[in-house]
Amino acid sequence: MLTDSLCFYFPYHEDSGVPVLFYRLANFISKNNPGIKVYLIDYENGAMARNMAQFNNLKLISYKIGHNPSIPNNCILIMQSFIPYYWPKDLKISPNQKILFWNLHPLNFYPSLLPFPLLRELLKNNFWIYKLISNIYNPLFIQLRKYVNLLLENESLVFMDKTNLKSTSKYLFLNINNQKYLPVPVVKKQSVVISKKPFLVDGIINIGWIGRLCDFKSHILIYTINKLSEISCMFKNKKFVYHIVGEGPYLNYIKKSIKLSNNVSINYQGSIPHDKLDGFIEKNLDILTAMGTSALEGAKLGKPTILLDFIYKKVKKDYKYRMLYDTENFDLGHLIGESDYEPNNDTLFKIINDIIENYNHHSNMSFDYFKSNHSIEVISELLLEKVRNSKLTFSMIDPSVLKKGFILRAYNKIRKL
């Protein structure tokens, strides 16, 4: 069955991971497949709307709060996966509407079981407590497992990596045997030239972070900067400038928590528009530290990229660092667990030192990983294949799973207090 039209749904104002992913794919597919109509459902000044290309087969469906967006007939809806009882109120679709869900965050299917922020953090960081509390919500978990199994059976749920799949399995107490991966892509320039010039002739190493400064990303960033400050004296005649690209609610917390040595300084760059990001990385960064699609932004330009994992609390043990090209099953960052620690390890020093000594090797390895696994040419074709195979229609979803039960309604009332 051929794909006549696609519709990406993610109304959002900020240039963040999902809208950037969706508009890049929409732009690429519409340009290279003139026979396919592509639609974006977004605010008129939303992230996707601002960045959509001008092609005859690419259209914006304007989203307004309180108004139901009209999805064209025979159009396959592509959405980020989410807990079904949080179905968008303003999105009313026909029973025959086909849908493909893309799991783009490890906690997309994580049900929030306790109403207060501190208690929710307690559950995220202590799985045994989560498992204990889940017994109160047993009917909910039965519903959610049935729902996810329905999506899987109809080839209508794909995971960006193994971390997302394992997290869904873990938090829903579900054994997912069908591993349906659809990695995330980024767009590279038409030609990428890996620099052969001498590295660090002035003794300054520019390291960068790209990403939102939010709860699950900020702790590992703080730990990495402090670790770099701790080991910086081990690098002879080298100074480090750490460029932080991104904004978010944890900015002040980061500023208060970092402890800089005399060999490390920080440049807070704020948010940089995606159309200017490549130029900034090429001109200002030697090494990138990041997670998610942000890690690919450096790799696609041949910047040696150190992959970071996420955590919702302070990193108190010795975290093991790894290069992006050493990751497995498309993992671009997972929840840090015991296997990610090793007492008194010197992985960050070894990695940075080896990058200094063998820069072009790590540059090429990072670029080759991106090209083989995350180029938009490869992923766009894979997405179209997944769309064609999807069999789920909206009518197949049990309406009861789209509604909150008594316990959840009570939970939300308490949460608003």
N, C-alpha and C positions, 0 to 999 in steps of 0.2 A: 504494500500500500504506500503510495507516495504521500509526502507531506505537503499540503496546500498552503497552510498558514500556521504561524506560531504566535503565541501571545505571552510575553513575560510580565508577570505581576510583582511589583515591589514599589509601591508609592512611598518615597522617602526623600527628604530634602538634602541630607548630608552625603558627600562623596565617601561612602564606606564600602566594605567588601562586596555585599550582594548586589547593590545597584550597579557598581562598577563592572562586576562580572557579567551581569545581564546586558547592559548596554554595549559592552564590547562584543559579546556574542551576537547580539542583534545587529550591530553595525557590520560585522564580518559576514554573517550569513546572508543578510540582505544584499550586500555588495557582490558576493560570489555565487548567489543563487537567485537570479532575477525572477525566476518562476515561483518563488516562495514569498508570500506576503508575511511581513513581520510587524507585530504590534507591541507597543510598550504601554502598560497602564501605570501612570505616574501623575503626580501633581504637575501643573503647567510649568512650574519653575523647579521641579524636582531634579534629583541627580541624574536620572536616566534621560529626562526631557532635555536637560541642559547639554548633555553630551551625545545625543543621538545624531547620526549622520543624516545627510540630505539625499535620500534615495527615494525613487517613486514607490518602491514596494516596502518602505519602512514608515509607519504611521504612529502617532501618539494618540492614545485614548485617554483623554483628560480625566483625572480622578479628583473628585471633590467630596469632602466629608458630608455625609447625609444623602449623597446621590449615587445610585447604582451605575457603575460603568457598563456600557453595552459592549459585550464581546461578540465579534462577528461569528456567524455560523461556520461550522466545520473547522474551527480554529482550536488548536491544542494548547491548553493553558499550562504554563510552566511556572511553578511556585517553589519557594523555599519550603521545606517541610516544617511542620509545627504541630503542637498539641491540638487535636481537632476541635476541642470546645473553645478554642480561641479563633475560630473561623472569622474572618473580617465581616463585621456587621453590614458593611456597605457593598459586599460582593455577593450578589444573588445571581446564580447561574442556572442554566437550563439542565434538566435531568440527563440529557444526552451529551453534556459537555465532557470532553476527554481531558484528563489531567495527568501531568507528570510532576512528581514531587522530588526535589533535589535536597538531600541532607547536607547542609553547608556549615553546620556547627555541631560539635559533639553533644550539646545539650538541647538540640532542637526538640527532642522527645522526652526531655526531663520534666516530669510534673512537679511543680512547686507544692510541697506538702505542709509547710508551716508558714504562718502569716507574717512573721516579723523578720527583718533583715538579718539580725544576728543568729536567729534560729535557722534560717535558710542557709547561711554560711556554715553553720554547724553540720548540717546534713551533707553539704557538698564536700566537706573535708573529712567526714566520718561515715563511710558507707554502711557500717554495721548499724548506726543509728537510723539512717535512711531506710535500711531493710526492715528494721523493727517498726518504724512509724508506718511503713507501707501496708502493714497488716490491717490498719484501720481503714485503708482505702482499697481493700481487696476488690470490690466490684468495679472500681475505676480501672485498676490494672488489668482485669479480665477484658474490659472493653477496649483498652488501648492496645493490648496484645492482639486482639481480634482485628482491630483496625489496621495495624501495621502488617499483619499477615495477609490481609486483603490486598493491600498495596503491593506487597511482594509477589503474591500469587499472580497478580495481573501486570507484573513488570512495570509498575508505576511508581516505584521508589528506588532511587539510586543514591549512593553514598560517595562523597568526594574522596574519602580515604578509609583505611581500615580503622583508624581512631574513631571516626564517626559511627562506623558500623558496630564496633565493640562497645562504645558508650551507649548506643541505643539498646543493644542486647543486655548490657549490664543493668541499666536503670529501669528497664521494663521486665527484667527477669525472663528474657526471651532468647531462644537459641536460633540465630539467623544463619542458616547454611548457605543460602543463595547470596553470594557475594557479587553485588551489582555495583561496580565502581564507575564513576564519571568524574575524573580529576578536574580540578579547576585550571583554566588557562590564563595566560596573560599575553598581551600583544607585544611583539618585538618590532623593531625598525626593519625596514626592507633589507638592510645589510648591517651586520654587526662586525666590527673589526676589533679583535682582541689586541690590546696594546702590548707592544714588545719593548717599550721604553724602560730604562732603568727605574726600579721601584724605590721610592723613599729617598731620593737624593738629598733632601733637606732634613731628613730625620723625623719628619712629622707624619704620623699615621692617622688618617681620617677614617673613623669608624662611624657607621650610621645605624640608627633605628628608624624604621618606618612603621607606623601603626597608631591606632587610637589609644589614648592614655586612660584605660578603663580598668575595672577591678581585676579581671583575670590576666591581663597583660602586664600590668605595672610592676608586680612584685619581682618577676624574673628580670625585668629591665633594671630595676634598682640593684638587684643582686649582681647582675653582670657588670654594671658600672663600678660598683664597690669592689668586685673581684678584680676588675682591670686596674683599679687604683692600687689594690694590694700587691699585684704582681708587676706593676709598671717599672719598678726599680730593677727588675731582672733583665730588662731590655737595655742594652748599653747604647747611650746617646740617642734614645728615642723618646719622643713625646707623643701623646695621644690627644686628639680632639674628637669628642663624641657628639655627633650631630643628632638631635632628637627631632624627627619630623612627625608631627601629629599633635592633636589637641584632645582634651577630654577632662572629665571631672577629677582625675587623679594627678593633675599637673602639680598642684601645690604639695601634695603628699610626696611626690617624687622629689621635688626640690628640697623638702625637709629631710628626706631619708638618705640621700646620697652623701657619701663621704669621699671627697676628692683628695688625691695626693698632689704633690707639686708637678707631677708629670702628666696629669690628666685634667683637661678642661671640658666644659660643656657648652654647646651652642644650641639654644632652643629655637628651632626654625618655624614653629607653628605648623599650620596645615598648608601643604603645597598642592595646587590643582594638578590633576592627573596629566593634563597636557603639558605641564612644565616639569613633571617629576623626573622623566628620563634625563633631561638636561641637567637637573640638579645632581642626580646620582653620578652621571658621567663626569661632571666637573668637580664635585666636592668630596666624593667618597672613594676610599680604597677598599674597604671591607664593609659588608652589611651584616647586621644581626637583626633577625626578624622571625615572625611566624606567619602562617597562612599565606595568602597570595602576596603579601608584602615581601616575603622571602624571595619570591620569583621575580620581583621587580629588579632586584640586583643581579640575580643569576642570568636573566635574559640579556643583560648588558656585559656579561663576563666579569662581574664583581664577585670575588670569593665570598660565599654566603654561609654564615654560621646560623644554624637553625635553633630557635629557642622554643621551649614548651611553656604551657600556661599553668597557672596555679592561682587559687583564690586567697592565699595567705602568704605570710612572709616565708621566704626560703631560708630554712634554718640548718640545712645539711649541705654537704658538698655535692653540688649538681655537676653532672657529667655533660660536657659540651660535645657537639658533633657537627660535621659539615652537612649542608643540605644534600649533597650527592650521596651521602651515606644512609639516608633515610630509606624506609621500606614501605611498600604498599601505599605509595603516594602520601604518606604521613607528613603533613606540614605543621605539626605541633599537636601534642596531646596533653592531657591532664598529668602533671608530674606525680609519679608514684615512687615507691621504694627502689624499683629497678633503675631509676634515673639518678640515683645517688651513689657515690663511692667515696669513702672517707679519704681525705687528704689527697685527692686526685689533682693532677696538674694539667687537665685537658685543655683549659683555655690558654695557658701559656704555650703548650705544645702546638696547638692549632695556629695561634697567631705567629709564633716563631717560624713555623713551617711555611706559612703564607709569605712571610717576609723573605725567606730564603728561596722559595719556589713559587713566586707569585703567578707566573704565566701558567704553570701546571694547574693550580687551584682555580685560576680564572677559566681555563678551558674546561675543566671538569664540571664547574658550576654551570657554565653555558650548555654543555652537552647534556647534562641532566635535564635542564629546562626544555631543550629542543626535543628530546626523546619522549618526555612525559607530560609536558604542559604547554606545548605550542598550540596556538588557537586553531591552526590548520587541522591538527590531529583531533582536538577536542570538539570542534564544531561538527565534524563528520560523525564522531561518536555520539554527540547529543542528538543529531538527526536520526541516527539508528535507534537510540533509546526511545525517542518520541514515536517513531513508527511502530515499535514493539509494544508500546503502552496500550493496555486494554481497559483501563479503569474509566468508568463514566461516573458522574456525580450521583446518579440514581442508585449506584451500587453501594454507596456509603450509608450505613445505618443512621437515620436522623438523630437517634438518641445520643450518639457519640459526639454530636455537634453541640450538645447542651450540657451545662454543668449540673451535676447532681446536688442533692441537699447539702452534703458535707462541703462541697466546693463553694456553694453559694454562701454558706455560713462562714467559710474561710475568708472569702472575699470581703464580706461585711466587716469581719474583725480586722482584716488587713488595711481597710480604709480608715480605721479609728485613729 
